[in-house]
Amino acid sequence: MGKCYTLGMEYFDVLDEQGKVTGEKALRKEVHAKGLWHNTVHVYLFRKRNNEVEFLVHLRSKTVDQNPGIWDTRFGGHVKTGETIEETALNEVKDEIGLSVKNDDLLFGGKTTYNGETNKEFITIYFYNFEEDIETLVFDGGEVQEVKWMSVNKIIEESNKNPEFWGGKKEEGFQKVLMMLSKALEKIGG
C-alpha cells in the first residue's frame, strides 16, 4: 500500500520538458500553480463482451480537486516522490475502487503527454482486463461515486453529446487510448 498523504501536501518529482527527473520536488499545489512537469498514471479497466470492448467508467466524487462530478474512463493519479510509476498504478486502483492488482496483470499501453496551461504531465498508460463482477469493487475513499460498464461507441456518443460531463480529451484522446489498447493486446495475442 502507498504512503499516506494529505491532499495538497503530496510531493511530486519535478521533470524537465523531456521527462527527466530534475532532482527537485514540489508540493502538488505548487506543481499545478507553476505549471511544472510531473508524472501521472492512467489505468483503463476493460473487458470484451460479444466481440465488443467495454470500459469500466466511473463518476468522480464531487469533492475531488480536479474534474469533480464528471464521468471518466480512466483511474489513476499523480506519481508521488518516493513511488515508482508501477507502484502508483497499483496503489491508485486499490485506493479508488478497492481492487488489488498485480504488476504482471497490467498491460503497458504507452506514454503520452498533456501540456496544459498549468497542468503539464508525462502520462504512463496501463490496461487491466477486469472480468470480475463490479459489485466486488469498493469505493469508499472519496474519489469515486459510481462505476458502470460502457461500450466504446456509447462512451464516444455520450462524451460528444454531453462533453461537460466527461473528463479527458474526449473522442480524439479516447481514440488514441483505443489504439494503445489494440497494440497492447496484439503483443500478448489477445
N, C-alpha and C positions, 0 to 999 in steps of 0.2 A: 504494500500500500504506500502511496506517496506521502510526502511530508504535509503537515497541516499548515495552511496559510490563511491569514485574514485577507479578504478581498481588498485589493489595492495595496496591500503590504507585501505582495509577492515580488520577488526579484527575478528579472529576466536577463540573460546574457545579451549584450548589445552586439549586433553583427554589422559588418560593413556592407556596401552595396553588392558585393559578390557572394555574400552569405558566410563569410569567415568571421569567427569569433574575434572580437577586438580586445578582449581581456577586461572590458568594462562591464559592469552590471548596473541596472537601473530598476527602480520601482515600476510596477505595472502602470500606474497613473502617469509617471514621468515618460515612459516609453511611448505611450499614446499621445500625451500632450506635446512632446517634442518631435513626434514622427520618426522615432528610432527603429531601425530594422531589428527584427526578432523572429524566433522560430515558433511555429504553431503546427498542430497536428489535426487532420480531419480523418475520421473513421466512418466509413459508409457501411451499414449493415444491409445486406441484400439476400434475396432468395430467388429461385426460379420456380414459377408456377405456370403450368400449361404453356410451356415454351416462351414464357414472358418473364422478364426480370422485374421484380418489385423491390422497392427500397423501404426500409423502416424510417418513417418520418416522425418528427416529434414537434410538439408545440412547446416553445420555450416559455419558461416561467415569466411572469410579469415583473419579477423582482431582479432579474439579471441585468447587468450593466450594459450589455451590448445586445441589440435586437430583441428586446423583451416582447413577449406575447405574439410572436410570429412562428410560422412553421419553418422547419429546417430539415434538410436531407442528410445532414452530417452531425456526428458527435465529435467532441474533441475540445481542444483548448490550447493554451499557451504552454510552451516548454519553460519550466521554471529553472532557475540557476540550480545546478546540482543534479538535475534529472536528464536522462537521455531522451531522445525523441521516442524511442520504443517504450520506455517506462511511462512517458506521458500518454501515449496512445492507450496503453493498458489501464492506467490509472483513471483517465477521463471516462472511458467506457464503464468502468466499475463505479466511479463516483456519480455519473449521470443516470445510469439505468440499472446499476447493481449487477452487471454482467461480468463474470470472471472469464477472461480470455487469455490464452497463452500466446506468446510472441510467435510461435510456429504456426498458429492458426490465422494470423494476419497475412493478407496478400498485399505486397507492396505495389502501389499504383503509380507512384512517381512523385515528382516535386514540381511545384509551381510557385509563383509569387503573387502577392497582392500589393500594389503600390498606391495606397490611398493617401489622402492629404495628410492625415496624422496617424494612420494605421498602415505600417509597412511590414509585411510578413513574408517569410520563407515558409511555405506550407509543404509538409510531407503528408502524402495521402495513402491511406490503407483501406482495404476492403475486408469484410468479415462475412462469410456465408453463415447466416443465422437461420437455423431450421427449427428452433425450439418455439414453444408457444409464447406469445408476447405477455401472457398472463404471469409468466415466471419473472418478468422484469420488475424491478423495484426502483422507483424514482422519488425518493424522499429527501434528496439532497438540495432541493430548492431550485434546480435548474430546469427540470422537465415537468410539464403538466400532464401530457398525454402522448401516447405513441399509437401509430397505426401503419399498416402496410398500404403502399400505393404503387400502382404500375408506373412505369416510365412515362407513358403517354398521359396518364392522369396528372402526374406531377407537372409536366410541361404545360398541360391545359390549364390547371389551376394557377400556376405561377404566372402565366401570361394573362389570365383573366383577372386575377387579384394580386398584382405584384407587391402591393403594400403589406400583404400578409405572409410573404415568403422572404427568407434570407438568401444570401449568396448572390451570385451574378446572374441569376435567372437562367433562361434557356441556354444562352451561349456558354456559361460556365458549367451548366449541367451536362451539356453535350461533350465538353472536354472530359468530365468525370466519366461519362459512359465509354468514351474511347479508352481511357485508362483502365477501366474495368475489363473491357474486351481484351486488351493486351495482356493484362494480368492473368485472365482466365486461359488465354492461349498458351501462356508459358507453362501452366500446370495441366493443360489438356482438358480444360473444363468447358 
